[in-house]
């Protein structure tokens, strides 16, 4: 699972670099539009992930750093955050 998350992070970072390179030097006609649309969709999905997981990130030692990593890597960073401990049920 760690290999999958690491590879996912690497591919996400490479894709972000491709989107930034497309902004500096646009690719050929149909490709630059598709890369821009895919980049905007990925950013929208990662913003949605930050909004939906904001409550679980508040208790972390560095919540803003985690929000930035979720914004960059998305679910690949969320999978590395440990789940909060479930409260024990009281038996009457």
Backbone atoms as SQL, in Angstrom:
CREATE TABLE atoms (id INTEGER PRIMARY KEY, chain TEXT, resi INTEGER, resn TEXT, atom TEXT, x REAL, y REAL, z REAL);
INSERT INTO atoms VALUES
  (1, 'A', 1, 'UNK', 'N', 0.815, -1.190, 0.000),
  (2, 'A', 1, 'UNK', 'CA', 0.000, 0.000, 0.000),
  (3, 'A', 1, 'UNK', 'C', 0.867, 1.266, 0.000),
  (4, 'A', 2, 'UNK', 'N', 2.015, 1.213, 0.684),
  (5, 'A', 2, 'UNK', 'CA', 2.900, 2.374, 0.705),
  (6, 'A', 2, 'UNK', 'C', 3.455, 2.665, -0.679),
  (7, 'A', 3, 'UNK', 'N', 3.704, 1.615, -1.453),
  (8, 'A', 3, 'UNK', 'CA', 4.216, 1.803, -2.812),
  (9, 'A', 3, 'UNK', 'C', 3.148, 2.481, -3.669),
  (10, 'A', 4, 'UNK', 'N', 1.902, 2.068, -3.501),
  (11, 'A', 4, 'UNK', 'CA', 0.794, 2.653, -4.250),
  (12, 'A', 4, 'UNK', 'C', 0.638, 4.136, -3.915),
  (13, 'A', 5, 'UNK', 'N', 0.683, 4.476, -2.631),
  (14, 'A', 5, 'UNK', 'CA', 0.562, 5.878, -2.213),
  (15, 'A', 5, 'UNK', 'C', 1.747, 6.706, -2.704),
  (16, 'A', 6, 'UNK', 'N', 2.940, 6.151, -2.618),
  (17, 'A', 6, 'UNK', 'CA', 4.119, 6.866, -3.093),
  (18, 'A', 6, 'UNK', 'C', 4.084, 7.105, -4.588),
  (19, 'A', 7, 'UNK', 'N', 3.670, 6.097, -5.339),
  (20, 'A', 7, 'UNK', 'CA', 3.563, 6.239, -6.785),
  (21, 'A', 7, 'UNK', 'C', 2.463, 7.238, -7.151),
  (22, 'A', 8, 'UNK', 'N', 1.359, 7.191, -6.417),
  (23, 'A', 8, 'UNK', 'CA', 0.271, 8.143, -6.651),
  (24, 'A', 8, 'UNK', 'C', 0.708, 9.571, -6.384),
  (25, 'A', 9, 'UNK', 'N', 1.455, 9.774, -5.305),
  (26, 'A', 9, 'UNK', 'CA', 1.968, 11.112, -4.999),
  (27, 'A', 9, 'UNK', 'C', 2.913, 11.592, -6.091),
  (28, 'A', 10, 'UNK', 'N', 3.777, 10.707, -6.540),
  (29, 'A', 10, 'UNK', 'CA', 4.733, 11.070, -7.585),
  (30, 'A', 10, 'UNK', 'C', 4.010, 11.439, -8.880),
  (31, 'A', 11, 'UNK', 'N', 3.041, 10.640, -9.280),
  (32, 'A', 11, 'UNK', 'CA', 2.304, 10.927, -10.515),
  (33, 'A', 11, 'UNK', 'C', 1.478, 12.203, -10.396),
  (34, 'A', 12, 'UNK', 'N', 0.918, 12.468, -9.215),
  (35, 'A', 12, 'UNK', 'CA', 0.171, 13.707, -9.007),
  (36, 'A', 12, 'UNK', 'C', 1.091, 14.908, -9.109),
  (37, 'A', 13, 'UNK', 'N', 2.277, 14.796, -8.522),
  (38, 'A', 13, 'UNK', 'CA', 3.246, 15.882, -8.596),
  (39, 'A', 13, 'UNK', 'C', 3.715, 16.113, -10.032),
  (40, 'A', 14, 'UNK', 'N', 3.935, 15.038, -10.781),
  (41, 'A', 14, 'UNK', 'CA', 4.340, 15.167, -12.183),
  (42, 'A', 14, 'UNK', 'C', 3.230, 15.837, -12.994),
  (43, 'A', 15, 'UNK', 'N', 1.972, 15.455, -12.723),
  (44, 'A', 15, 'UNK', 'CA', 0.868, 16.069, -13.446),
  (45, 'A', 15, 'UNK', 'C', 0.754, 17.566, -13.132),
  (46, 'A', 16, 'UNK', 'N', 0.972, 17.933, -11.873),
  (47, 'A', 16, 'UNK', 'CA', 0.951, 19.361, -11.505),
  (48, 'A', 16, 'UNK', 'C', 2.061, 20.115, -12.237),
  (49, 'A', 17, 'UNK', 'N', 3.215, 19.494, -12.386),
  (50, 'A', 17, 'UNK', 'CA', 4.312, 20.119, -13.134),
  (51, 'A', 17, 'UNK', 'C', 3.959, 20.261, -14.611),
  (52, 'A', 18, 'UNK', 'N', 3.249, 19.281, -15.158),
  (53, 'A', 18, 'UNK', 'CA', 2.818, 19.355, -16.559),
  (54, 'A', 18, 'UNK', 'C', 1.826, 20.498, -16.737),
  (55, 'A', 19, 'UNK', 'N', 0.901, 20.665, -15.795),
  (56, 'A', 19, 'UNK', 'CA', -0.075, 21.757, -15.880),
  (57, 'A', 19, 'UNK', 'C', 0.636, 23.102, -15.787),
  (58, 'A', 20, 'UNK', 'N', 1.608, 23.232, -14.890),
  (59, 'A', 20, 'UNK', 'CA', 2.352, 24.482, -14.783),
  (60, 'A', 20, 'UNK', 'C', 3.189, 24.755, -16.032),
  (61, 'A', 21, 'UNK', 'N', 3.792, 23.716, -16.589),
  (62, 'A', 21, 'UNK', 'CA', 4.559, 23.881, -17.828),
  (63, 'A', 21, 'UNK', 'C', 3.647, 24.296, -18.976),
  (64, 'A', 22, 'UNK', 'N', 2.426, 23.783, -18.973),
  (65, 'A', 22, 'UNK', 'CA', 1.453, 24.156, -19.998),
  (66, 'A', 22, 'UNK', 'C', 1.074, 25.631, -19.873),
  (67, 'A', 23, 'UNK', 'N', 1.096, 26.171, -18.682),
  (68, 'A', 23, 'UNK', 'CA', 0.796, 27.593, -18.504),
  (69, 'A', 23, 'UNK', 'C', 1.929, 28.467, -19.019),
  (70, 'A', 24, 'UNK', 'N', 3.155, 28.007, -18.867),
  (71, 'A', 24, 'UNK', 'CA', 4.310, 28.788, -19.327),
  (72, 'A', 24, 'UNK', 'C', 4.491, 28.715, -20.837),
  (73, 'A', 25, 'UNK', 'N', 4.451, 27.498, -21.364),
  (74, 'A', 25, 'UNK', 'CA', 4.596, 27.274, -22.805),
  (75, 'A', 25, 'UNK', 'C', 3.444, 26.377, -23.230),
  (76, 'A', 26, 'UNK', 'N', 2.391, 26.957, -23.811),
  (77, 'A', 26, 'UNK', 'CA', 1.215, 26.138, -24.160),
  (78, 'A', 26, 'UNK', 'C', 1.565, 25.021, -25.150),
  (79, 'A', 27, 'UNK', 'N', 0.937, 23.874, -24.910),
  (80, 'A', 27, 'UNK', 'CA', 1.117, 22.736, -25.806),
  (81, 'A', 27, 'UNK', 'C', 0.349, 23.001, -27.104),
  (82, 'A', 28, 'UNK', 'N', 0.358, 22.024, -28.014),
  (83, 'A', 28, 'UNK', 'CA', -0.354, 22.170, -29.282),
  (84, 'A', 28, 'UNK', 'C', -1.847, 22.353, -29.020),
  (85, 'A', 29, 'UNK', 'N', -2.575, 22.822, -30.036),
  (86, 'A', 29, 'UNK', 'CA', -3.941, 23.319, -29.868),
  (87, 'A', 29, 'UNK', 'C', -4.898, 22.450, -29.051),
  (88, 'A', 30, 'UNK', 'N', -5.237, 21.252, -29.441),
  (89, 'A', 30, 'UNK', 'CA', -6.263, 20.592, -28.609),
  (90, 'A', 30, 'UNK', 'C', -5.726, 20.108, -27.260),
  (91, 'A', 31, 'UNK', 'N', -4.429, 19.864, -27.174),
  (92, 'A', 31, 'UNK', 'CA', -3.867, 19.293, -25.956),
  (93, 'A', 31, 'UNK', 'C', -3.820, 20.303, -24.816),
  (94, 'A', 32, 'UNK', 'N', -3.503, 21.564, -25.101),
  (95, 'A', 32, 'UNK', 'CA', -3.382, 22.525, -24.010),
  (96, 'A', 32, 'UNK', 'C', -4.729, 22.782, -23.338),
  (97, 'A', 33, 'UNK', 'N', -5.810, 22.731, -24.087),
  (98, 'A', 33, 'UNK', 'CA', -7.132, 22.901, -23.478),
  (99, 'A', 33, 'UNK', 'C', -7.488, 21.720, -22.579),
  (100, 'A', 34, 'UNK', 'N', -7.164, 20.519, -23.035),
  (101, 'A', 34, 'UNK', 'CA', -7.464, 19.328, -22.238),
  (102, 'A', 34, 'UNK', 'C', -6.655, 19.287, -20.952),
  (103, 'A', 35, 'UNK', 'N', -5.397, 19.682, -21.020),
  (104, 'A', 35, 'UNK', 'CA', -4.559, 19.706, -19.823),
  (105, 'A', 35, 'UNK', 'C', -5.076, 20.744, -18.842),
  (106, 'A', 36, 'UNK', 'N', -5.496, 21.909, -19.344),
  (107, 'A', 36, 'UNK', 'CA', -6.045, 22.933, -18.461),
  (108, 'A', 36, 'UNK', 'C', -7.335, 22.470, -17.788),
  (109, 'A', 37, 'UNK', 'N', -8.219, 21.835, -18.551),
  (110, 'A', 37, 'UNK', 'CA', -9.478, 21.349, -17.983),
  (111, 'A', 37, 'UNK', 'C', -9.208, 20.271, -16.941),
  (112, 'A', 38, 'UNK', 'N', -8.305, 19.355, -17.245),
  (113, 'A', 38, 'UNK', 'CA', -7.981, 18.298, -16.284),
  (114, 'A', 38, 'UNK', 'C', -7.347, 18.883, -15.027),
  (115, 'A', 39, 'UNK', 'N', -6.508, 19.892, -15.171),
  (116, 'A', 39, 'UNK', 'CA', -5.895, 20.543, -14.016),
  (117, 'A', 39, 'UNK', 'C', -6.921, 21.242, -13.143),
  (118, 'A', 40, 'UNK', 'N', -7.878, 21.932, -13.761),
  (119, 'A', 40, 'UNK', 'CA', -8.925, 22.605, -12.994),
  (120, 'A', 40, 'UNK', 'C', -9.813, 21.585, -12.285),
  (121, 'A', 41, 'UNK', 'N', -10.143, 20.495, -12.957),
  (122, 'A', 41, 'UNK', 'CA', -10.962, 19.448, -12.323),
  (123, 'A', 41, 'UNK', 'C', -10.226, 18.817, -11.137),
  (124, 'A', 42, 'UNK', 'N', -8.946, 18.567, -11.291),
  (125, 'A', 42, 'UNK', 'CA', -8.168, 17.995, -10.188),
  (126, 'A', 42, 'UNK', 'C', -8.094, 18.956, -9.017),
  (127, 'A', 43, 'UNK', 'N', -7.906, 20.229, -9.299),
  (128, 'A', 43, 'UNK', 'CA', -7.887, 21.231, -8.238),
  (129, 'A', 43, 'UNK', 'C', -9.233, 21.314, -7.535),
  (130, 'A', 44, 'UNK', 'N', -10.326, 21.240, -8.281),
  (131, 'A', 44, 'UNK', 'CA', -11.660, 21.277, -7.677),
  (132, 'A', 44, 'UNK', 'C', -11.893, 20.056, -6.786),
  (133, 'A', 45, 'UNK', 'N', -11.464, 18.899, -7.223),
  (134, 'A', 45, 'UNK', 'CA', -11.618, 17.683, -6.421),
  (135, 'A', 45, 'UNK', 'C', -10.800, 17.781, -5.139),
  (136, 'A', 46, 'UNK', 'N', -9.583, 18.282, -5.232),
  (137, 'A', 46, 'UNK', 'CA', -8.736, 18.406, -4.047),
  (138, 'A', 46, 'UNK', 'C', -9.270, 19.472, -3.093),
  (139, 'A', 47, 'UNK', 'N', -9.849, 20.551, -3.613),
  (140, 'A', 47, 'UNK', 'CA', -10.490, 21.535, -2.741),
  (141, 'A', 47, 'UNK', 'C', -11.681, 20.927, -2.016),
  (142, 'A', 48, 'UNK', 'N', -12.447, 20.106, -2.712),
  (143, 'A', 48, 'UNK', 'CA', -13.581, 19.419, -2.093),
  (144, 'A', 48, 'UNK', 'C', -13.102, 18.468, -1.002),
  (145, 'A', 49, 'UNK', 'N', -11.998, 17.770, -1.236),
  (146, 'A', 49, 'UNK', 'CA', -11.430, 16.888, -0.215),
  (147, 'A', 49, 'UNK', 'C', -11.001, 17.669, 1.018),
  (148, 'A', 50, 'UNK', 'N', -10.401, 18.848, 0.816),
  (149, 'A', 50, 'UNK', 'CA', -9.986, 19.679, 1.951),
  (150, 'A', 50, 'UNK', 'C', -11.209, 20.116, 2.740),
  (151, 'A', 51, 'UNK', 'N', -12.262, 20.526, 2.045),
  (152, 'A', 51, 'UNK', 'CA', -13.471, 20.968, 2.741),
  (153, 'A', 51, 'UNK', 'C', -14.146, 19.834, 3.498),
  (154, 'A', 52, 'UNK', 'N', -14.203, 18.661, 2.897),
  (155, 'A', 52, 'UNK', 'CA', -14.872, 17.538, 3.540),
  (156, 'A', 52, 'UNK', 'C', -14.071, 16.962, 4.704),
  (157, 'A', 53, 'UNK', 'N', -12.765, 17.052, 4.661),
  (158, 'A', 53, 'UNK', 'CA', -11.916, 16.482, 5.705),
  (159, 'A', 53, 'UNK', 'C', -11.368, 17.541, 6.657),
  (160, 'A', 54, 'UNK', 'N', -11.906, 18.737, 6.609),
  (161, 'A', 54, 'UNK', 'CA', -11.397, 19.826, 7.431),
  (162, 'A', 54, 'UNK', 'C', -11.532, 19.517, 8.923),
  (163, 'A', 55, 'UNK', 'N', -12.629, 18.904, 9.331),
  (164, 'A', 55, 'UNK', 'CA', -12.843, 18.607, 10.753),
  (165, 'A', 55, 'UNK', 'C', -11.802, 17.621, 11.275),
  (166, 'A', 56, 'UNK', 'N', -11.447, 16.636, 10.484),
  (167, 'A', 56, 'UNK', 'CA', -10.460, 15.658, 10.943),
  (168, 'A', 56, 'UNK', 'C', -9.041, 16.230, 10.922),
  (169, 'A', 57, 'UNK', 'N', -8.818, 17.286, 10.165),
  (170, 'A', 57, 'UNK', 'CA', -7.491, 17.885, 10.104),
  (171, 'A', 57, 'UNK', 'C', -7.259, 18.898, 11.220),
  (172, 'A', 58, 'UNK', 'N', -8.325, 19.367, 11.867),
  (173, 'A', 58, 'UNK', 'CA', -8.182, 20.388, 12.907),
  (174, 'A', 58, 'UNK', 'C', -7.401, 19.890, 14.114),
  (175, 'A', 59, 'UNK', 'N', -7.507, 18.635, 14.459),
  (176, 'A', 59, 'UNK', 'CA', -6.825, 18.094, 15.626),
  (177, 'A', 59, 'UNK', 'C', -5.378, 17.700, 15.379),
  (178, 'A', 60, 'UNK', 'N', -4.901, 17.866, 14.186),
  (179, 'A', 60, 'UNK', 'CA', -3.531, 17.478, 13.837),
  (180, 'A', 60, 'UNK', 'C', -2.539, 18.519, 14.350),
  (181, 'A', 61, 'UNK', 'N', -1.263, 18.131, 14.539),
  (182, 'A', 61, 'UNK', 'CA', -0.257, 19.086, 15.024),
  (183, 'A', 61, 'UNK', 'C', -0.033, 20.266, 14.072),
  (184, 'A', 62, 'UNK', 'N', -0.052, 20.027, 12.768),
  (185, 'A', 62, 'UNK', 'CA', 0.156, 21.085, 11.770),
  (186, 'A', 62, 'UNK', 'C', -0.979, 21.011, 10.744),
  (187, 'A', 63, 'UNK', 'N', -2.161, 21.527, 11.088),
  (188, 'A', 63, 'UNK', 'CA', -3.310, 21.356, 10.177),
  (189, 'A', 63, 'UNK', 'C', -3.145, 22.078, 8.845),
  (190, 'A', 64, 'UNK', 'N', -2.478, 23.229, 8.819),
  (191, 'A', 64, 'UNK', 'CA', -2.333, 23.948, 7.549),
  (192, 'A', 64, 'UNK', 'C', -1.376, 23.225, 6.610),
  (193, 'A', 65, 'UNK', 'N', -0.371, 22.596, 7.166),
  (194, 'A', 65, 'UNK', 'CA', 0.532, 21.812, 6.324),
  (195, 'A', 65, 'UNK', 'C', -0.210, 20.609, 5.744),
  (196, 'A', 66, 'UNK', 'N', -1.056, 19.986, 6.566),
  (197, 'A', 66, 'UNK', 'CA', -1.847, 18.864, 6.069),
  (198, 'A', 66, 'UNK', 'C', -2.842, 19.314, 4.998),
  (199, 'A', 67, 'UNK', 'N', -3.451, 20.477, 5.192),
  (200, 'A', 67, 'UNK', 'CA', -4.373, 20.991, 4.173),
  (201, 'A', 67, 'UNK', 'C', -3.641, 21.254, 2.857),
  (202, 'A', 68, 'UNK', 'N', -2.445, 21.786, 2.942),
  (203, 'A', 68, 'UNK', 'CA', -1.655, 22.012, 1.727),
  (204, 'A', 68, 'UNK', 'C', -1.292, 20.720, 1.030),
  (205, 'A', 69, 'UNK', 'N', -0.947, 19.720, 1.823),
  (206, 'A', 69, 'UNK', 'CA', -0.605, 18.430, 1.212),
  (207, 'A', 69, 'UNK', 'C', -1.829, 17.756, 0.608),
  (208, 'A', 70, 'UNK', 'N', -2.989, 17.900, 1.254),
  (209, 'A', 70, 'UNK', 'CA', -4.216, 17.359, 0.664),
  (210, 'A', 70, 'UNK', 'C', -4.536, 18.110, -0.615),
  (211, 'A', 71, 'UNK', 'N', -4.310, 19.421, -0.627),
  (212, 'A', 71, 'UNK', 'CA', -4.554, 20.206, -1.824),
  (213, 'A', 71, 'UNK', 'C', -3.631, 19.775, -2.966),
  (214, 'A', 72, 'UNK', 'N', -2.412, 19.379, -2.646),
  (215, 'A', 72, 'UNK', 'CA', -1.466, 18.958, -3.677),
  (216, 'A', 72, 'UNK', 'C', -1.627, 17.486, -4.046),
  (217, 'A', 73, 'UNK', 'N', -1.709, 16.614, -3.031),
  (218, 'A', 73, 'UNK', 'CA', -1.706, 15.169, -3.289),
  (219, 'A', 73, 'UNK', 'C', -3.079, 14.515, -3.184),
  (220, 'A', 74, 'UNK', 'N', -4.043, 15.188, -2.579),
  (221, 'A', 74, 'UNK', 'CA', -5.394, 14.641, -2.483),
  (222, 'A', 74, 'UNK', 'C', -5.480, 13.437, -1.570),
  (223, 'A', 75, 'UNK', 'N', -6.155, 12.426, -2.053),
  (224, 'A', 75, 'UNK', 'CA', -6.430, 11.239, -1.249),
  (225, 'A', 75, 'UNK', 'C', -5.155, 10.484, -0.879),
  (226, 'A', 76, 'UNK', 'N', -4.092, 10.677, -1.626),
  (227, 'A', 76, 'UNK', 'CA', -2.847, 9.979, -1.307),
  (228, 'A', 76, 'UNK', 'C', -2.241, 10.487, -0.002),
  (229, 'A', 77, 'UNK', 'N', -2.507, 11.739, 0.357),
  (230, 'A', 77, 'UNK', 'CA', -2.075, 12.217, 1.677),
  (231, 'A', 77, 'UNK', 'C', -3.095, 11.838, 2.743),
  (232, 'A', 78, 'UNK', 'N', -4.368, 11.842, 2.411),
  (233, 'A', 78, 'UNK', 'CA', -5.394, 11.491, 3.395),
  (234, 'A', 78, 'UNK', 'C', -5.239, 10.058, 3.890),
  (235, 'A', 79, 'UNK', 'N', -4.739, 9.178, 3.050),
  (236, 'A', 79, 'UNK', 'CA', -4.559, 7.788, 3.455),
  (237, 'A', 79, 'UNK', 'C', -3.432, 7.626, 4.461),
  (238, 'A', 80, 'UNK', 'N', -2.533, 8.580, 4.548),
  (239, 'A', 80, 'UNK', 'CA', -1.432, 8.473, 5.497),
  (240, 'A', 80, 'UNK', 'C', -1.793, 9.031, 6.872),
  (241, 'A', 81, 'UNK', 'N', -2.927, 9.739, 6.975),
  (242, 'A', 81, 'UNK', 'CA', -3.355, 10.291, 8.256),
  (243, 'A', 81, 'UNK', 'C', -4.046, 9.190, 9.041),
  (244, 'A', 82, 'UNK', 'N', -3.594, 8.929, 10.279),
  (245, 'A', 82, 'UNK', 'CA', -4.242, 7.874, 11.062),
  (246, 'A', 82, 'UNK', 'C', -5.672, 8.254, 11.441),
  (247, 'A', 83, 'UNK', 'N', -6.534, 7.257, 11.482),
  (248, 'A', 83, 'UNK', 'CA', -7.929, 7.479, 11.845),
  (249, 'A', 83, 'UNK', 'C', -8.026, 7.835, 13.336),
  (250, 'A', 84, 'UNK', 'N', -8.936, 8.713, 13.714),
  (251, 'A', 84, 'UNK', 'CA', -9.084, 9.032, 15.132),
  (252, 'A', 84, 'UNK', 'C', -9.591, 7.822, 15.903),
  (253, 'A', 85, 'UNK', 'N', -9.163, 7.724, 17.137),
  (254, 'A', 85, 'UNK', 'CA', -9.575, 6.590, 17.968),
  (255, 'A', 85, 'UNK', 'C', -11.060, 6.697, 18.260),
  (256, 'A', 86, 'UNK', 'N', -11.744, 5.602, 18.114),
  (257, 'A', 86, 'UNK', 'CA', -13.178, 5.579, 18.403),
  (258, 'A', 86, 'UNK', 'C', -13.391, 5.563, 19.906),
  (259, 'A', 87, 'UNK', 'N', -14.353, 6.345, 20.405),
  (260, 'A', 87, 'UNK', 'CA', -14.616, 6.337, 21.854),
  (261, 'A', 87, 'UNK', 'C', -15.204, 4.997, 22.269),
  (262, 'A', 88, 'UNK', 'N', -14.807, 4.566, 23.441),
  (263, 'A', 88, 'UNK', 'CA', -15.306, 3.287, 23.934),
  (264, 'A', 88, 'UNK', 'C', -16.750, 3.409, 24.358),
  (265, 'A', 89, 'UNK', 'N', -17.513, 2.395, 24.054),
  (266, 'A', 89, 'UNK', 'CA', -18.935, 2.398, 24.426),
  (267, 'A', 89, 'UNK', 'C', -19.062, 2.062, 25.905),
  (268, 'A', 90, 'UNK', 'N', -19.905, 2.803, 26.591),
  (269, 'A', 90, 'UNK', 'CA', -20.113, 2.522, 28.018),
  (270, 'A', 90, 'UNK', 'C', -21.237, 1.491, 28.141),
  (271, 'A', 91, 'UNK', 'N', -20.958, 0.476, 28.932),
  (272, 'A', 91, 'UNK', 'CA', -21.942, -0.591, 29.129),
  (273, 'A', 91, 'UNK', 'C', -22.650, -0.317, 30.447),
  (274, 'A', 92, 'UNK', 'N', -23.956, -0.242, 30.373),
  (275, 'A', 92, 'UNK', 'CA', -24.737, 0.063, 31.583),
  (276, 'A', 92, 'UNK', 'C', -25.081, -1.152, 32.359);
